[in-house]
Amino acid sequence: MDVRFSAASRARFFKSKRTAAKDLLNSHFKRVIDESKKAIMKATLKPIKPQRITDQVFEQLRELIYRGQLKPEEQLLPERELAEALSVSRTTVRGAINKLVALGLLEQKQGQGTFVRSMEKGGNNPLAVALEAENISLTDLLEVRLGLETNAASLAARRATEADIGILRKTLTEMEDQAALGPPSYETDTAFHMAITYATKNPAQIFLMRHFYDYLTVGIKENLARLYEDPANIQSVLQEHRNIFNAIAKHDPESAFAAMKLHIRNVVIFFRDNPA
């Protein structure tokens, strides 16, 4: 039997063949692309390494120091009590403490215990070593502080958690309580600014500010005492700190930047106009 295809039938036949070939090609390319994406993802991802318990204890204690919750000259709990509070072994606590001692954040006193190192004792501050041979004035340092702290305030306003804001509020309240009886301590003032720095979540910023404050302490502490001789200055500084806190709590980077800039500039102006 002679079977003949009409022109329409032939057109439909070849169209179906083209469609099948196109679908097969698309399927092949999709498979190639998917495999390529998987290969790229596998190359980008890095294996998760479990964090050692010693490192976790180290980071917790370091955070308390950086935030100013553990203040200079303050004694840590005995090793046994720390181990119980953290539910770890005394060996783990000892390892974390040794790392903090090596970094110059803690010091161990024979027969007394472990203490947060006083910033006035200097120690192994890399910033101090770098600037030791330079003719650096207090004004020079405060100009650098202006850049560091305005950036910190802006970043903190973007990144601060509720826990960060709670610590800032607590430190500010401590300053206000001290101001009701006399001038706020330098350590409390430093704790407020370090709490802001920690809220940036930027380890480089935290490292720089910690060592910067270490280096700045000796030169600025006596000058701050002179600043606080006038009760009006105490209230002005407190209000500036409140403005900074409120901007960060509202997550307003521009206002936080401006409030910190005004605060540091006022300090610079005072030291410039009232040289030691």
N, C-alpha and C positions, 0 to 999 in steps of 0.2 A: 504494500500500500504506500502510495506516494504521499508523504506528509510534507506539506509546504507551510512555512511560517509566513504569516502576513508581516508587513513592515512594522505594524504596531506591536506585534508579538515579539519581533526581533529587538525592537527598541526596549521593550520591557525586560527582556532577557539580559541584554547587555547592561542595562541600568542596574539590575539586581546584582550582577557580577561586580560592577564598579562599586556599589554600595558595600558589598561584602568585603571587597579588597580594602576599601577605605576604613571600614570598621576594624579590620584585622590590623591595619597599619597604625590606627589610632591607639588600639589596645597595646600594641608593641611599644609605641612611644611613651604611653602612660606608664607602662611597667618599667621602662628604662629610666624615666624621670623619677618615679617613686623610689627605685633602687638608688638613684643618685642622691636624692634627698636623705635617705636613710644613711648612706655612706658619709655624707657631710655632717649629719647630726652626730653620728658615732665618733667622727673625728673631732668634733667640737666639745662633746661632753667629756668630763674627767671623772674618774672613779671617786666616789665619796670615801674619804678616809675617816674612820671613827676617831673622834677627838679623845685624847688621853684624859683621864680623870684629873691628873696633876695640872694639865693645861686649863681645865675648866675652873679649878680652884684658884689657880693663878689669875685668870681673867676676872673672876669675881672680886678678889682682893684688890687687884689693880684698878678695877672700876670704882670701888669704894674710895680709893686714894685719889684717883683722877677727879672724881665728882666732889671731893672735899668732905665726904661723909666720915672718912678717917683723916683726921687733921694732923699736921706736923707735931711731933713729940707725943702723940697719943699711943698708948700701949695696946697691942693686939691681945686678944684673948689667949690664954695658954694653949699650947699645941693640942693638948688633950680635949679641951673644950671646943676648940675650932673643929677638930675631927668629929666630935659628937654632933655639933650644930650642922655640919655639912654632910654627915653620914658617910664619911670616908675614913680611911686609915690615917694614923699619925704619920706614916711614911709619906703618904700623898701630900699631906699638909706641909711636911718638912720640905719636900721637893719644890712646892709652889713658893714657899717662903724664901728658899735659897735663890730662886730665880729673881724674886723681887729685891733681895739684898744685892744680887749681882747688878741689877739695873739701877741701884742707888735709891730705890723707893722706900726700902726698909733698912733698919740697922739693928743689930743684935748687941745687947749690952750684957756682959758677963754677969751672971747671977741675978739679973733683973728681968730680962725678957726681950721681946721684939717690939720695936717702936717704929712709927712712921718717921722717916728721916726729916729733920728740920731743913727747910730750904736754905736757911742761913749758913748751913755747914758746907755748902758748895758741893763737895764730892766729885763724882765723875760726870759733870755736866758737859756734854759735847759742845754746847753753845758757848759756855764760858771759855773752854779751851780755844775755840775758833776766834773769839773776840778779845782774848787776853792781851794780845800784842797791839790791838787797835786802840786809838784814842776815841773811845765811844762815850758820848755824853748821855745823861738821863733823857734829854730832849730827843736825841737820836733814837733811843730805845722806844720812847713813847710814840714817835712817828711810825715806827714799825708796828707797834702795838695797835695803832689806829687802823692800819690795813688788815691785820690779822683778826681783830675783834669785830670789826664791822662785817667782815665776811662770815665770821662764826655766827653772829647774830642772825644774819640773813639765812644761812643754811639751817640754823636751829629752828627758825620760824617755819621752814619748809618740812623739816624732818622730825621735830620733837614729838615723842610719844607722850601719852598721858602720864607715864611714870616719870619721864624727864621733866615735864611741867610741874608735877607734884614735888619733885626734889628742888626745883628752882623756887617754888612757892615756899617750901620749908626753909630754905636758906635765906630768902628775903625776909621772912618772918623773924628769923634769928637775928638778922641785922637790925630790924626794927626794934626788937626787944632790947638789944644791946644799946641802941641809940637812945632809948628811954632812960638809961642809966648813965650813959657817957658815950664816947665815940665807939663805933663798931670796930672790931678787931680786923687787922689786916688779913688774918687767916680766913675769916668769914667772908670778907670781900673777895678774896681769891677763890674761895669755894663757889661763890655765885658765878664768877666768870668761868671757872673750870666746868661747872655744871652746864653752862651754855655751850662751851667747847665740846663737851662730851655728847651733847644733843645733836651735834653736826653729823655724827656717825662717820666721821672722816678720820682714820687713824693717823694720817700725816698731820692734820690740824691739831689733834690731841697731843701728839708727840711734841710738836713745835711749841705749843702753848705751855705745856708742862715745864719744859726746859727753859722757855722764855721767862716764866714766872720765877723759876729757880734763880735765874741770873738777875732778874729785876729786883728781887726781894731786898737785898742789902741796900741798894740805892734808893728805893722808893719808900721803905717802911717809915723812916724818920720823917720824910717829906709829908707822908700822909698824916702823921701825928700833928704836924704843923697845920695842915689843911683843916683838921678836925678841931683845932683850938677854937675856932669860931663856930658856935652852935648853928648859925645860919647855913654854914657850909655843909654840916652834917645833914640837915634837912634837904638841902639842894641835891646832894649826892643820893640820898634815899629816894627822892622823887625821880631822879634820873634812872635809878635801878628799877623802880616801879614801872616807868614808861617802857623800859626794855622788856621787862617781864610780860607786861600786858600785850605788847606787840607779838612776842613769841607765842604766848598763850592763844592769841587770836589767829596764829599762823599767817601773819602779815609780814612778809620778808622786807618790803620797802620801808615800812614803819620801824621795824626792828633795826634795820641798817641805819636809818636816820637817827633813831634814839641812841644807839651805841656811838655813832659818830659824834653827836652832841656831847655825850658823857666824856668820851676820851679827850675831845678837844678842850673841854673845860678843865680837865686835869692838866693837860699840856699848858694851857694858858696860866693856870695857877703856878705851876713849877717855873715857868718862864719868868713870870712877874715876881716870884718870891724865891730867888735862888738861895741855896743853903749857905 
